[in-house]
Structures are given as C-alpha cells and as structure tokens.
Amino acid sequence: MLKLSEIAEVYISKSTYHGSYKSLFPKASIYSDILSWLKGEGGVTTADIFGDLSPSFDNLRVILKNRGGKKEKEKAKAKRKEKGKNEKKAQSIKKK
C-alpha cells in the first residue's frame, strides 16, 4: 500500500503538501463520515460532507474548524497519547 506522502508527490509538490495539506488529514480522520468519504466507502456523498460548499481543501479546513469542538479535540489528544504509550512499550521490548 502506498504511503500518503507517496501519493501526494504525484499530484503536488512536497512543500505544498507539508505546508498546507498534511495538517488536514489527521484532523479529518477523527470523523468517521469524512474518513469514509475520503476512502470512498459507506455511501457518504460529497454533499454529506460539504453541503452547499464546493469540495476543496480550503472548505475542508473550514468544515474541520467548525466541527473541531472541545470533545473531538480531547478524543484526538487521548488517541495520540495512547499511540505514544504503545510506541514506548514497543521500544522498551525491543531493547530487552
């Protein structure tokens, strides 16, 4: 399976990807409907995500900002923290 950065290299420059788009995808993956739409799964339509807005990265940024309530941010933070703990455990096991 291709990495997201490998796919991005085909369509946009690395500096554009890292400067603009990279921050959107982790935020988008918090929301199951947006993630399903990005993957083309679950019958989620563009209209379900964007409503009357045209589908663009700028509008996706606006949608994510509007959805980014405190509860969702706390979930994302807890998910990152748990991931960090799991990585530390894996590293300590490798050292043994």
C-alpha positions in Angstrom: 0.0 0.0 0.0 1.3 3.4 -0.9 2.0 6.0 1.8 0.1 9.2 1.8 3.2 11.2 1.1 4.0 9.0 -1.9 0.6 9.7 -3.4 0.9 13.4 -2.7 4.2 13.5 -4.6 2.4 12.5 -7.8 -0.1 15.4 -7.6 1.5 18.3 -5.7 4.9 19.5 -4.6 6.3 18.3 -1.2 6.4 21.9 0.1 2.7 22.4 -0.7 1.8 19.1 0.8 3.7 19.7 4.1 2.7 23.4 4.2 -1.0 23.0 3.6 -2.5 19.6 3.3 -0.6 17.4 5.8 -2.3 19.0 8.8 -5.8 18.4 7.4 -5.7 14.6 7.0 -5.0 13.7 10.7 -7.8 16.1 11.7 -10.2 14.6 9.1 -9.5 11.0 10.2 -11.1 11.8 13.6 -14.5 12.0 11.9 -15.8 8.7 10.6 -18.0 10.2 7.9 -15.2 12.3 6.5 -12.8 9.3 6.6 -15.4 7.2 4.8 -15.8 9.9 2.2 -12.0 10.1 1.7 -11.8 6.3 1.2 -14.9 6.3 -1.0 -16.8 4.0 1.4 -20.0 3.9 3.3 -22.2 5.7 0.8 -21.1 9.1 2.2 -21.5 11.7 -0.6 -19.7 14.9 -1.2 -22.9 16.8 -0.4 -23.0 15.0 3.0 -19.6 16.4 3.9 -19.6 19.8 2.1 -23.2 20.7 1.9 -23.6 23.7 -0.3 -19.8 24.4 -0.3 -17.7 23.3 -3.2 -15.3 20.5 -2.4 -11.9 22.0 -1.8 -9.1 21.9 0.7 -10.0 25.4 1.9 -13.6 24.4 2.5 -12.5 21.1 4.2 -10.3 23.2 6.5 -13.4 25.4 7.4 -15.6 22.3 8.0 -12.9 20.8 10.2 -12.6 24.0 12.2 -16.3 24.2 12.7 -16.5 20.6 13.8 -13.5 20.8 16.0 -15.3 21.2 19.3 -13.6 20.5 22.6 -14.9 17.0 22.8 -13.4 16.0 19.5 -10.0 17.6 20.3 -9.9 15.8 23.6 -10.5 12.4 21.8 -7.8 13.2 19.3 -5.4 14.1 22.1 -6.2 10.9 24.0 -5.6 8.9 20.8 -2.2 10.5 20.2 -1.3 9.9 23.9 -2.2 6.3 23.7 -0.3 5.8 20.5 2.8 7.4 22.2 2.5 5.0 25.1 2.2 2.0 22.8 5.3 3.1 20.8 7.3 3.5 24.1 6.3 0.0 25.1 7.3 -1.4 21.8 10.7 0.3 22.0 11.3 -0.9 25.5 10.5 -4.5 24.4 13.0 -4.2 21.5 15.7 -3.1 23.9 15.3 -6.2 26.0 
